[in-house]
Amino acid sequence: MLKVLAALAVGAVLAGVASVAVVNVASPTPEPPNKPLYNYGDR
Amino acid sequence: MRPHFRLVRLAPAWFARLAPGALGLGLGVLALGPALGPGFTLRYDMVFVPDPPLRLDVAGFPRAVPSDQVVALLSEALPAEVVQKLILLGIFVLAASGAAALVPSGRTAPRLAAAAFYAWNAYLAQRLLLGQWALLLGFAGLPWAVRAASRGGAWRLAPALLPAAVGGFQAMLVSALTVLPVAALRTVEGPVEGWWAPARRSEWTFRGRAVLTSAAVIVVLSLPWLVPALRTNAVTDPAGVAAFAPRADGPFGTLGSLLSLGGIWNSHADVPGQDSWALASVRLALTAIALAGFVLLVHGTRVRRAAGGHAGEPGAGGGSGGVGGSGGLRGSAGGSSGPLVRSSGQANRFPSPVIAQMAVQGRGSGGGSEGDGYGLGLAVAAGVGLLIACAGAFVPGVPRAMIGWWPGFGPFRDGQLYVAPLALAEAVGFAVVVSALGRRGPVATAVPVLVATAVPVLVLPTFALGAFGRLGSADYPDEWRRVQAIVNDDPHPGALVSLPWGAYRAFPWNGGRVVLDPATKLFARRVIWDDTLVVGVPGRGRIRVAAEDPLTRRIAALISGGAGAGGGVPVGAPAEVDGGGGGRGGREGGVPAGAGAGEAGAGGGVPAGARTGAAEAGGTGTERAGSLTGDLAREGVRYVLVEGSNENQFLFRLRGATPVWRGESLLLLRI
């Protein structure tokens, strides 16, 4: 029973985190860059 | 009733065998999403082109050897875009099925756990978003290579390393890092007393032979890129260590990112939302769980070895026996040499009931479980890989000094890619943990299967759908095909220079996704392009990693105004890039007198104006523009391809060159 409850709790957290992440990411559309040349990257 | 009974018995075996691959295919479809639509997927280093030419004359460092040649050959039979999609999907299938094959249990849930973890993680996502599909071929084949190395035998290892061999140098280096420790530390059975007892000598001989065999296979399969790499005069800029050092991609710092299998240097390779506290936290928690499982597995191996192991002499059981002898963890399908299988009564000698349970289940299942003969070797490989990655981040002086001493150490500058064996170790460790959750029975089995497949996806959900649009598909505009046909139909020799002088482009027709200049792959002749890499580093501005190819440096000097003109920004270079390239080009300076002039002349394509301009070099700006055409001709350049709308700028500078194609966004000039 304890395992089931723990699994439910973990599952709920994971589902919540994943949902929030997906909603946050899906809502804004990234604006296409308008520069013809690009650097290799940055951070 | 009998056929029905047989079906019931056979179905689980077939399911166990096919499920990981099918799961990998499903995850691949989910991850690639829009990239599976019509057209090519173009992003960063992933450049596929229609009708790719088969070019064997490799100039510069052979980064895309033999991957480009293999793609060109496959594209003779299938459209190139189909080849690309098959390769990308194949990476997921290969990775998932391979990780599952390493799990020391035949049960479906742990095997699917490893499959899902290994086919859906930050490492694979980031490298895919950076377009490094060739490296990912090696990543996908890594479990199979580990499996083969732990079993022993060159003929087993060679086919397992084929994906990495196709991938090229990065894929093979990651594979070598993993395979050699596994071969050296694979389980050798038999009682051993003293460091130089006969049995111990036999063990060392056996291990040495295994390492040499593996190394020989690796070297042979590396020859396609190794030979040109040793012959090239390309140089490696030590500045690349700072540019490509691992960086934190979340709130837990660089080490936390690396342990979570992320930490790539380029923020544009992150999946969206990856740096959020919530996602990073659950990923790190999963990492801790997976590592605990792997430690449990390795600990079990060590305890069994300390107990004296069992089974026969090294190699006595044939290649398959060596692995199974590691403690009876192998499944019956993986070879069933009798002496190497521990009886169920011995299960109490395992240090953990979880491992013991997996061992028993693995023996009785139809799954292809391996046993843990690879555990120690994989642990060493994961540790060394993590150290290499950390070196670039925490002690960059070491790799910088190594590269300065010998450019052959250049591949160590992008240290994060060596985290691949850690990903495999975590995948297997996750399977160990999932196995602990499982019970027998249809209802209880469904839960761990669901957990096994869902958790890795849920901790990185935004990898789905092409990382929410970061991956897509696009068709090349017709004018690219026209230009390709014109150049490739021309029998006259001579290189093609691609302008503007910068490696990466963002085409509107590709959704603005950044991609390496497609001209680098499009033509059946040498293409000269700016392989200088510009990387932004926090607090240090932009780091320019100098071009590797000396010819590229000479052309850069010409385009930027030549050695005598001082260091200007090359034509069309991004405005934010400093002018150092011109200065470096200036140092490389001298243009070989007459080099290539004969070829250009033989082509009959050098217009009179160009010759006049060349003859009058060193005069006014207009005259110098004319001399650029002549200088390029002397370097053996026959074509200049200009992409973008600022054609007039180049027409002015390449006075005397003949326009042979002028389209909406492309201008092709013949010199």
Interface residues (C-beta under 8 A of the other chain):
Chain A: K3 A7 G11 V13 L14 A15 V17 A18 V20 A21 V22 N24 V25 A26 T29 P30 P32 P33 N34 K35 P36 L37 Y38 N39 Y40 G41 D42 R43
Chain B: Y44 L130 R247 D249 W265 N266 S267 H268 A269 P272 G273 S276 A278 L279 V282 L437 V447 V451 A454 V455 V457 L458 V459 P461 T462 A464 F468 G469 P500 G502 A503 Y504 R505 A506 P508 G511 G512 V514 L533 V534 V535 G536 V537 P538 R542 G572 A573 P574 E576 V577 E643 G644
